Amino acid sequence: MIRRIADSVGKAQGHTPIIACNNTLLGPVFQRPIEHGADLSLYSLTKDVGGHSDLIAGAALGSKAIMKGIKALRGAIGTQLDAHSCWMINRSLETLSLRMEKADANARLVTSYLRDHPKVARVHYLGHHEQESPSGRVFARQCLGAGSTFSFDIVGGKDGAVKFLNALQILKLAVSLGGTESLASLPATMTHSGVPADIRQKIGVLDSTIRLSIGIENPSDLIADLAQVPKAA
């Protein structure tokens, strides 16, 4: 649909907008935006592609015509990646599919458990969209998996969320995602702390919203960690 809108604008104005998709959360394993009409596919390679929380990098993929200008800008401002980080990314690519598929499978199990968790009000997960809903149809058409990062709203507001996070023993409190280890964060006071409260409400980042990035640990251990929270919190 976005491709059709861009083409329509191009016909009306004589210049077609470039469609860029940040595909970091699903990665090249679960979605390929260029095959669905995007001009650019963007990645934070720090996340799933790097996969080991030990590098900082990004990538842009597109046609030769579009990439020519991007490469020229990169050269002008000097943002070429260092050789060692390039070597680490090449190392990580060898296990990318294995890691992402395992983390995706773990996330499916964890979200299924959280749906019935006494402390959880709602789970926000791509894989839970109704198949016949607009979002569900797009997901089925474009994606091969839901990825390993999702969020959920906790019962008890901000205080409940803080108690929940403090009670975790295996999941680590941190703001990144896509690594081999499972991470938990409170976006309202961490990644989105600088966003005004009214805007956070509009985009669904509540004071009670917790984000999880599921890793490749034994899923039974992760679920056991979440299960002990009501007793500890």
Residue pairs with C-beta under 8 A, 6 or more apart in sequence:
2 19
2 37
2 38
3 19
3 36
3 37
3 38
6 16
6 17
6 19
7 16
9 15
9 16
9 17
10 16
10 17
18 39
18 40
18 66
19 37
19 38
19 39
19 40
20 38
20 39
20 40
20 41
20 42
21 33
21 38
21 40
21 41
21 42
22 42
22 43
22 44
23 31
23 32
23 33
23 41
23 42
23 43
24 42
24 43
24 44
24 47
24 48
24 178
25 47
25 147
25 149
25 177
26 143
26 145
26 146
26 147
27 43
27 47
27 48
27 49
27 96
27 100
27 147
27 178
28 41
28 43
28 49
28 96
29 48
29 96
29 97
29 100
29 101
29 144
29 145
30 100
30 104
30 143
30 144
30 145
30 146
30 147
31 142
31 143
31 144
32 41
33 41
34 40
34 41
34 61
34 62
36 142
39 62
39 63
39 66
40 60
40 61
40 62
40 66
41 60
41 61
41 62
42 58
42 59
42 60
42 61
43 49
43 58
43 59
43 60
43 61
44 57
44 58
45 55
45 57
45 58
45 59
45 89
46 53
46 55
46 56
46 57
46 58
46 176
46 178
47 176
47 177
47 178
47 179
48 96
48 99
48 100
48 103
48 148
48 177
48 178
49 59
49 89
49 92
49 93
49 96
49 178
50 57
50 88
50 89
50 92
50 178
51 92
51 95
51 96
51 99
51 178
51 179
51 180
52 88
52 92
52 179
52 180
53 176
53 179
53 180
53 181
54 88
55 85
55 88
55 89
56 85
57 81
57 85
57 89
60 67
60 70
61 67
62 70
74 80
81 89
99 180
99 216
100 145
100 147
100 148
101 145
102 216
103 147
103 148
103 178
103 214
103 215
103 216
104 145
104 146
104 147
104 148
105 219
106 148
106 182
106 214
106 215
106 216
106 217
106 219
106 222
107 125
107 127
107 146
107 147
107 148
107 149
107 150
107 212
107 214
108 127
108 146
109 219
109 223
110 212
110 214
110 219
110 222
110 223
110 226
111 123
111 125
111 127
111 128
111 150
111 152
113 223
113 226
113 227
114 120
114 123
114 152
114 226
115 123
115 128
117 226
118 155
118 230
119 154
119 155
119 156
119 160
119 164
119 229
119 230
119 233
120 152
120 153
120 154
120 155
121 152
121 153
121 154
121 155
121 208
122 152
122 153
123 150
123 151
123 152
124 150
124 151
124 152
124 153
124 204
125 146
125 150
125 152
126 135
126 139
126 143
126 146
126 147
126 150
127 139
127 146
129 135
129 136
129 139
130 136
131 137
131 140
139 146
148 177
148 178
148 213
148 214
148 215
149 177
149 178
149 211
149 212
149 213
149 214
150 211
150 212
150 214
151 187
151 209
151 210
151 211
151 212
152 209
152 210
152 212
153 206
153 208
153 209
153 210
154 160
154 161
154 164
154 208
154 209
154 210
155 208
156 163
156 208
157 207
157 208
158 186
158 188
158 189
158 207
158 208
160 208
160 233
161 186
161 207
161 208
161 209
161 210
162 186
163 233
164 210
164 229
164 233
165 173
165 184
165 185
165 186
165 210
166 233
167 228
167 229
167 232
167 233
168 184
168 225
168 226
168 229
169 225
169 228
170 182
170 217
170 221
170 222
170 224
170 225
171 182
171 183
171 184
171 212
171 222
171 225
171 226
172 181
172 182
172 183
172 184
173 183
173 184
173 185
174 183
174 184
174 185
175 183
175 185
175 190
175 191
176 183
176 213
177 183
177 211
177 213
178 213
179 213
179 215
180 215
180 216
181 215
181 217
182 212
182 213
182 214
182 215
182 217
182 222
183 212
183 213
183 215
184 210
184 211
184 212
184 213
185 191
185 210
185 211
186 209
186 210
186 211
187 205
187 209
187 211
188 200
188 205
188 206
188 207
188 209
191 211
192 200
192 205
195 205
200 206
214 222
